[in-house]
């Protein structure tokens, strides 16, 4: 089905691997389309309760494949046609999305990781806002998410100086949630995703929705959206299971419904 990515679903987890390892998983238009299609498939697949995005080989994603860049091309139109729809599809997904950053995440690869809900990193991972080095601005939603994570001043520094951020520094800055040793990478990524897949999926979606509202609405409008969200959460099977488990002094078994 896909040629530039690998997509598998197992035990409630969708695994999406960028699969151009010889090019450090650099983006081409086809990869943009296939990532968007895979995320859409995971969004509507009732069996999927968590999505993990990672890279084959030694890189997460090195950004745009410059072999596809024409000096006369309309970069804005490229964003409208390919990168924007991909990032919007991520934002529209109300299931938890994990960027398992196994190596360098540069340029649009950095943007892809930023758009995810969680970023877990290996010891050899790094982040680089490389756009400045080719005379461009950060794109694919980069600064929208980066400023929320590290603040205006640090986002400006990372974007204008274009310096590499190590895995250790990424955790310290709040860019990454967790640093995983290389020898435990597969095991701990799987465990992280497995834990997310056992949580009340619809509540997670409502939390993600509420966080968007928190930055877009007035306080009064937010409180109304909060009340509507809590009403929806209160009608889920998982809410009833949580209450029953509490009363019975046992661990809840959530179904995602």
FILUMBA-17828 format. One record per residue (C-alpha): residue in one letter; x, y, z. Coordinates in steps of 0.25 Angstrom, whole numbers, padded with zeros to 4 digits, always signed. Each point is the difference from the previous one (the first is absolute). Layout:
aXYZ ...
END
This chain:
x+0000+0000+0000 x+0011+0010+0004 x+0014+0002-0007 x+0007+0010+0009 x-0006-0004+0013 x-0002-0013+0008 x-0014-0001+0007 x-0004-0011+0009 x-0011-0001+0011 x+0002-0010+0012 x-0006-0001+0013 x-0007+0013-0001 x+0012+0008-0004 x+0003+0006-0014 x+0014+0000-0004 x+0004+0010-0011 x+0015-0001-0004 x+0006+0010-0010 x+0007-0009-0010 x+0010+0007-0008 x+0012-0004+0008 x+0010+0002-0011 x-0004+0015+0000 x-0001+0001+0015 x-0016-0001-0002 x+0000+0014-0007 x-0014+0004-0005 x-0004+0000-0014 x-0014+0003-0005 x-0004-0015+0000 x+0004-0001+0015 x-0008+0012+0004 x-0012-0006-0006 x+0002-0014+0005 x+0002+0005+0015 x-0013+0008-0001 x-0007-0013-0006 x+0006-0009+0011 x-0004+0010+0011 x-0014+0001-0005 x-0001-0015+0000 x+0004-0001+0014 x-0010+0011+0004 x-0012-0007-0005 x+0005-0014+0003 x-0008-0004+0013 x+0011-0010+0003 x+0011+0010+0001 x+0001+0007+0014 x+0014+0006-0002 x+0009+0004-0012 x+0015+0000+0000 x+0008+0007-0010 x+0015-0004-0002 x+0011-0001-0011 x+0007-0012-0006 x+0015+0000+0001 x+0008+0010+0007 x-0009+0012-0001 x-0014+0005+0003 x-0001+0009-0011 x+0010+0010-0006 x-0010+0009-0006 x-0003+0003-0014 x+0007-0008-0011 x+0008+0012-0007 x+0001-0009-0012 x-0015+0004-0002 x+0002+0015+0002 x+0000+0009-0013 x+0006+0014+0003 x-0012+0005-0008 x-0011-0008+0008 x-0011+0007+0008 x+0004-0005+0014 x-0013+0006+0006 x-0008-0009-0010 x+0008-0012+0004 x-0004+0003+0014 x-0015+0001-0004 x+0000-0012-0008 x+0008-0010+0008 x+0006+0004+0014 x-0012+0008+0005 x-0010-0012-0003 x+0009-0009+0007 x+0002+0008+0012 x-0015+0003+0001 x-0003-0015-0001 x+0008-0002+0013 x-0007+0012+0007 x-0013-0006-0004 x+0003-0013+0006 x-0006-0002+0014 x+0008-0012+0004 x+0014+0001+0006 x+0011+0001-0009 x+0015-0003+0004 x+0012+0005-0008 x+0010-0011+0003 x+0012+0009-0004 x+0011-0011-0003 x+0010+0010-0007 x+0001+0014-0006 x-0013+0007-0001 x+0004+0012-0009 x-0008+0011-0007 x-0014-0006-0004 x+0004-0012+0008 x+0001+0008+0012 x-0014+0006-0003 x-0006-0014-0001 x+0005-0003+0014 x-0005+0013+0005 x-0014-0003-0005 x-0001-0013+0008 x-0005-0001+0014 x+0012-0006+0006 x+0015-0001-0004 x+0008-0011+0005 x+0015+0000-0004 x+0011-0009-0001 x+0014+0004+0005 x+0004+0002-0015 x-0012+0009-0003 x+0002+0015-0003 x-0009+0011-0004 x+0004+0011-0010 x-0008+0012-0006 x+0008-0001-0013 x-0008+0010-0008 x+0009+0012+0003 x+0012-0007-0007 x-0007+0000-0013 x-0006+0014+0001 x-0014-0005+0004 x-0010+0002+0012 x-0004-0012+0009 x-0013-0006-0006 x-0010-0011+0001 x-0005+0006+0013 x+0014+0000+0006 x-0001+0013+0008 x-0014-0002+0003 x+0004-0012+0009 x+0014+0004+0003 x-0004+0013+0007 x-0010-0007+0009 x+0010-0010+0004 x+0012+0009+0003 x-0005+0014-0001 x+0003+0012-0009 x+0014+0003+0003 x+0005-0015-0001 x-0008-0002-0012 x+0007+0012-0007 x+0013-0005+0004 x-0001-0014-0005 x-0006+0006-0013 x+0010+0011-0003 x+0013-0007+0005 x-0004-0013-0006 x+0008-0008+0010 x-0002-0015+0003 x-0007-0004+0013 x+0005-0013+0006 x-0010-0010+0006 x+0004+0004+0014 x-0002+0015-0002 x-0013-0003-0007 x-0006-0007+0013 x+0006+0012+0008 x-0007+0010-0009 x-0013-0007+0000 x+0001-0004-0015 x+0000-0015+0004 x-0008-0007+0011 x+0010-0012+0002 x+0014-0004-0004 x+0002-0015-0002 x+0014-0007+0000 x+0003-0007-0014 x+0000-0014+0006 x-0014+0002+0005 x-0006+0008-0011 x-0009-0011-0006 x-0005-0005+0013 x-0003+0014+0006 x-0006+0006-0012 x-0010-0012-0001 x-0003+0001+0015 x-0002+0015-0001 x-0010-0002-0012 x-0006-0012+0007 x-0004+0008+0012 x-0006+0011-0008 x-0008-0011-0007 x-0006-0005+0013 x-0005+0014+0004 x-0015+0005-0002 x+0002+0005-0015 x-0012+0008-0001 x+0004+0008+0013 x+0014+0002-0007 x-0007+0006-0012 x-0008+0009+0008 x+0012+0005+0008 x+0007+0003-0013 x-0012+0008-0005 x+0000+0007+0013 x+0014+0004-0001 x-0003+0006-0014 x-0012+0008+0006 x+0009+0005+0011 x+0008+0008-0009 x-0011+0004-0010 x-0012+0004+0009 x-0003+0011+0010 x+0000-0006+0015 x-0016+0000+0000 x-0001-0007-0013 x+0011-0010+0004 x-0008-0004+0013 x-0012-0003-0009 x+0008-0008-0009 x+0006-0007+0012 x-0014-0003+0005 x-0004-0006-0013 x+0012-0008-0001 x-0002-0006+0014 x-0014-0003-0003 x+0005-0009-0012 x+0011-0006+0009 x-0011-0003+0010 x-0008-0008-0010 x+0012-0010-0004 x+0001-0014+0004 x+0014+0003+0005 x-0006+0010+0010 x-0009-0011+0005 x+0011-0010+0001 x+0009+0010+0008 x-0011+0002+0010 x-0003-0015+0002 x+0015-0003+0001 x+0002+0011+0011 x-0012-0005+0008 x+0005-0015-0002 x+0015+0004+0004 x+0006-0005-0013 x+0007+0005-0012 x-0009+0005-0011 x+0000-0007-0014 x-0004+0010-0010 x-0005-0003-0014 x+0002+0013-0007 x-0015+0002-0001 
END
